């Protein structure tokens, strides 16, 4: 069976995605199937988890093939994981470095000349904060559907992995595919320790306290800022009343800021309810906004930050649109839920407000 497996598996993994970068939130990973077997790479380059009973069909210095049965023939119900242990072994990426999305874009460009066309490229964030880029492929010529991933291994290296199924089966096994990819890492990788809390600004006592109508959110904000309730729970806050008179976000000036604050995930109409589960963390929410922001024309400034605010886990993302800035911050409220703040300012003016907004959230009590 191996002679039949190798051409199929590596024909799929060597296909590339066509240009067209459209970031999206990572799909759900609750497959209901336990990943209770760990791949122990004899070459020490990569590890991941997969269901018990699956078979390793190929394992050498550069590549790995694991299948749900003793062979992979592209039949309905079969599932395989095939990968290059390092992107260095991918012919189009040899000698290249970069983020997963940069590597996937390079691979896509190389594939254009060979006639490959497999749709949009997506960027996501794993639950431990590492980056991943991926694209969906479907090709009757190789007999299957697949998701092609490039994963940050956590040690400065990246791997290319492909999950393949029979044509039409990917929608059913997608949660399992993404659950497996969550576990792909360098052997011994552990998430970086959470950095210390950001220093708090000395406000000199020039603060006033706001409490929303139902008492589910309170915080301290600079005197002169104006907070008002949009309903019993959600709050809008501006740096000055004059901001209310501006016609649109691109009219915000260097001293103008407007923000909306959601006390919990359930109060936030932007964040899909089906994405909220026991695996949700602050960076999950911020990553969703960052991904959607690319589609809406925002260009991210720097990387998504993960830190502590007071004693609480927090995450933030800062981006520019054509005429204004956007800052998204999510903070653990201490009760298993998250406060989310989305702020807008004049172009390149958000640094004038960022620390004050962090101080506001550090003072917040929500539930």
C-alpha positions in Angstrom: 0.0 0.0 0.0 2.9 2.4 0.6 3.6 2.9 -3.1 0.0 4.1 -3.5 0.1 6.3 -0.4 3.2 8.3 -1.1 2.2 9.9 -4.4 -1.2 10.8 -3.1 -0.1 12.2 0.2 2.7 14.3 -1.2 0.9 15.4 -4.3 -1.5 17.0 -1.9 1.0 18.6 0.5 3.1 20.0 -2.3 0.1 21.8 -3.8 -0.1 25.5 -2.8 -2.7 28.1 -2.3 -3.3 30.9 -4.7 -2.7 34.5 -3.6 -5.7 36.1 -1.8 -5.1 36.7 2.0 -8.3 36.8 4.0 -7.7 36.2 7.7 -10.4 34.5 9.7 -11.0 33.2 13.2 -9.7 29.7 13.9 -12.5 27.1 13.6 -13.7 25.3 16.6 -11.6 22.3 17.8 -14.1 20.3 19.9 -14.1 17.2 17.8 -15.3 14.8 20.6 -12.4 12.5 19.7 -9.5 12.2 22.2 -6.0 12.9 21.0 -4.3 10.5 23.3 -1.3 9.4 21.2 1.8 11.5 20.8 4.1 11.4 17.8 7.6 11.1 19.1 9.9 12.3 16.2 13.2 10.4 16.2 14.8 13.4 14.5 13.7 15.7 17.3 12.0 18.3 15.0 8.3 18.2 15.7 5.6 16.6 17.8 1.8 16.4 17.8 -1.0 14.4 19.1 -3.5 12.2 17.3 -6.2 9.6 18.1 -5.2 6.1 19.4 -5.2 3.4 16.8 -4.0 5.6 14.0 -1.0 4.3 12.1 2.4 5.9 11.1 2.8 5.0 7.4 5.9 7.0 6.7 8.5 8.6 8.9 11.9 9.9 7.8 14.2 12.8 8.5 12.0 15.3 6.6 8.5 13.9 6.4 5.7 12.2 8.4 2.5 10.5 7.3 -0.1 9.3 9.8 -3.4 7.8 8.8 -6.6 6.7 10.5 -6.2 3.2 9.0 -3.3 1.0 7.9 -3.3 2.7 4.5 -4.7 5.8 2.9 -6.6 5.3 -0.4 -8.8 8.5 -0.4 -11.9 6.5 0.6 -14.8 8.1 2.5 -14.2 8.0 6.3 -10.4 7.9 5.9 -8.2 10.7 7.3 -4.5 11.3 7.1 -2.0 13.9 8.4 1.0 14.4 6.2 3.8 16.9 6.8 7.2 18.4 6.2 8.8 18.5 9.7 10.4 21.9 8.7 9.4 24.3 6.0 13.1 24.1 5.0 12.2 20.8 3.3 9.5 22.3 1.2 11.0 22.9 -2.2 9.5 26.4 -2.7 10.6 27.5 0.8 14.1 26.2 1.1 16.3 28.9 2.7 13.4 31.2 3.5 12.4 32.5 6.9 9.3 34.4 8.0 6.0 34.2 9.8 3.6 31.4 8.8 1.5 33.7 6.6 4.6 35.1 4.9 5.8 31.5 4.2 2.4 30.5 2.9 2.2 33.5 0.7 5.6 32.7 -0.7 4.6 29.1 -1.4 1.4 30.4 -3.1 3.4 32.7 -5.3 5.7 29.8 -6.3 2.6 27.7 -7.1 1.0 30.2 -9.5 3.6 29.4 -12.2 2.7 25.7 -11.9 -1.0 26.3 -12.3 -2.2 25.6 -8.7 -5.2 27.5 -7.5 -6.6 26.6 -4.1 -8.4 29.7 -2.8 -7.8 32.2 0.0 -5.0 32.2 2.6 -6.0 32.5 6.2 -4.1 33.5 9.3 -5.0 32.4 12.8 -3.7 32.2 16.4 -3.4 28.9 18.3 -4.7 28.8 21.8 -1.2 29.2 23.2 -0.6 32.3 21.2 1.5 30.9 18.3 0.7 31.8 14.7 -0.6 29.5 12.0 -1.5 30.1 8.4 -3.7 27.8 6.4 -5.7 27.3 3.2 -8.4 24.9 2.1 -7.8 22.7 -1.0 -10.1 20.4 -3.0 -8.8 18.5 -6.0 -10.4 15.5 -7.7 -7.0 14.8 -9.4 -5.5 13.8 -6.1 -8.7 12.4 -4.8 -9.4 14.4 -1.7 -10.1 17.5 0.3 -7.5 19.0 2.5 -6.4 21.9 4.8 -2.8 23.0 4.3 -1.1 24.5 7.4 2.1 26.3 8.2 2.6 26.3 11.9 5.0 28.2 14.2 6.7 25.4 16.2 7.5 27.8 19.1 11.3 27.5 18.6 11.8 29.9 15.7 11.0 27.1 13.1 7.9 26.3 11.2 6.4 23.1 9.8 4.1 22.5 6.9 1.2 20.0 7.7 -1.6 18.8 5.5 -4.8 17.1 6.8 -6.5 15.2 4.0 -9.8 13.4 3.6 -12.0 12.0 0.8 -13.7 14.5 -1.4 -16.6 16.1 0.5 -15.5 14.8 4.0 -13.6 17.8 5.2 -16.6 19.6 6.7 -17.2 16.7 9.0 -13.6 16.3 10.2 -12.6 19.9 10.3 -12.8 20.2 14.2 -10.5 17.2 14.5 -8.1 18.6 11.9 -7.7 21.9 13.8 -7.5 20.1 17.1 -4.5 18.2 15.9 -2.9 21.3 14.5 -3.3 23.0 18.0 -0.8 20.3 19.3 1.9 20.6 16.6 5.0 22.1 18.2 8.7 21.6 18.7 9.5 18.8 21.2 9.6 20.3 24.7 7.9 23.5 23.6 6.1 25.3 26.4 4.2 28.6 26.0 6.3 31.6 27.1 5.5 32.8 30.7 3.1 35.6 30.9 5.0 38.9 31.1 4.7 41.0 34.2 1.8 43.5 34.4 2.2 46.8 32.6 3.2 49.7 34.8 0.3 51.9 35.8 0.2 55.6 35.0 0.2 58.1 37.9 -3.0 60.0 37.2 -2.6 62.4 40.0 -6.1 61.6 41.3 -7.8 63.2 38.2 -10.3 60.4 37.9 -14.0 59.9 38.2 -15.9 56.6 38.6 -18.7 55.4 36.2 -21.2 52.7 37.0 -23.5 51.4 34.3 -27.3 51.2 34.9 -27.5 47.6 36.1 -24.3 47.7 38.1 -22.6 45.1 35.9 -19.7 47.4 35.0 -17.8 50.1 36.9 -14.5 51.8 36.1 -12.5 54.9 36.7 -11.7 57.2 33.8 -10.0 60.6 33.4 -11.9 63.7 34.3 -13.2 65.3 31.1 -13.9 62.0 29.4 -17.7 61.3 29.0 -19.2 57.9 29.6 -22.8 57.0 28.8 -24.8 53.8 28.7 -25.9 52.4 25.3 -28.2 50.0 27.2 -28.3 48.7 30.8 -24.8 47.2 30.4 -22.8 48.3 27.3 -21.0 51.7 27.7 -19.7 54.2 25.2 -16.9 56.6 26.3 -15.4 59.6 24.5 -12.4 61.8 25.2 -14.7 64.9 24.9 -18.3 65.7 24.2 -17.3 67.2 20.9 -16.5 63.8 19.6 -20.2 63.1 19.4 -20.5 65.8 16.7 -18.1 64.1 14.3 -19.6 62.5 11.2 -17.4 59.4 11.0 -14.4 57.7 12.4 -12.0 59.2 9.8 -13.0 62.7 11.2 -11.4 61.9 14.5 -8.5 64.2 15.3 -5.3 63.7 17.3 -7.1 64.5 20.6 -10.2 62.5 19.8 -11.0 59.0 21.0 -14.3 57.0 21.2 -14.6 53.5 22.7 -17.3 50.9 23.4 -17.0 48.6 26.4 -18.7 45.2 26.6 -18.8 43.8 30.2 -19.0 40.2 29.1 -18.7 38.1 25.9 -22.5 37.7 25.9 -22.9 41.5 25.7 -20.7 41.7 22.7 -22.7 41.3 19.4 -19.5 41.2 17.3 -18.1 38.0 18.8 -20.0 34.9 17.6 -21.6 33.1 20.5 -20.6 29.7 19.0 -16.9 30.7 19.4 -17.3 31.2 23.2 -16.4 28.0 25.1 -14.1 26.8 27.9 -11.1 27.4 25.6 -11.8 31.1 25.1 -9.1 33.4 26.5 -8.4 37.1 26.0 -6.1 36.5 23.0 -8.9 34.4 21.3 -11.2 37.5 21.3 -8.5 39.9 20.2 -7.4 37.5 17.5 -11.0 37.4 16.1 -11.0 41.2 15.9 -7.6 41.3 14.3 -8.6 38.7 11.7 -11.8 40.5 10.9 -9.9 43.8 10.8 -7.8 42.7 7.8 -11.0 42.1 5.9 -12.3 45.5 6.9 -9.1 47.2 5.7 -7.2 47.6 9.0 -3.4 47.1 8.9 -2.1 45.7 12.2 0.7 47.6 13.9 3.2 45.2 15.4 2.0 41.9 16.9 -0.9 40.9 19.1 0.2 41.5 22.7 -0.5 39.1 25.6 0.1 40.4 29.1 -1.4 40.8 32.6 -3.4 43.8 33.7 -3.3 44.0 37.5 -3.6 40.2 38.2 -5.8 39.5 35.2 -4.9 37.9 31.8 -5.2 40.5 29.0 -4.5 40.8 25.3 -4.5 43.7 22.8 -4.2 44.5 19.1 -3.5 47.9 17.5 -4.3 48.6 13.9 -4.6 51.5 11.4 -7.3 52.1 8.8 -7.0 54.7 6.0 -8.1 57.6 8.3 -8.1 56.4 11.9 -6.6 54.0 14.5 -8.3 51.1 16.3 -7.2 49.4 19.6 -8.9 46.2 20.8 -8.3 45.1 24.4 -9.8 42.0 26.1 -9.3 41.4 29.9 -10.3 38.5 32.1 -13.0 39.8 34.6 -12.0 37.3 37.2 -15.3 35.3 36.9 -14.5 33.2 33.8 -15.6 35.9 31.4 -14.0 38.8 29.5 -14.4 42.6 29.2 -13.8 43.8 25.7 -13.0 47.4 24.8 -12.8 48.6 21.2 -11.4 52.1 20.9 -10.9 54.4 17.9 -8.8 57.6 17.5 -7.4 59.9 14.9 -4.8 58.4 12.6 -1.6 57.6 14.6 -3.1 59.1 17.7 -3.9 55.9 19.6 -0.6 56.0 21.6 -1.9 59.2 23.2 -4.8 57.1 24.8 -3.5 53.6 25.1 -2.2 53.8 28.7 -5.3 55.6 29.9 -7.5 52.9 28.4 -5.4 50.2 30.0 -5.7 52.0 33.4 -9.4 52.2 32.9 -9.7 48.5 32.3 -7.3 47.8 35.3 -9.8 49.6 37.5 -12.9 47.9 36.0 -15.2 45.6 37.9 -17.5 43.6 35.6 -19.7 40.6 35.7 
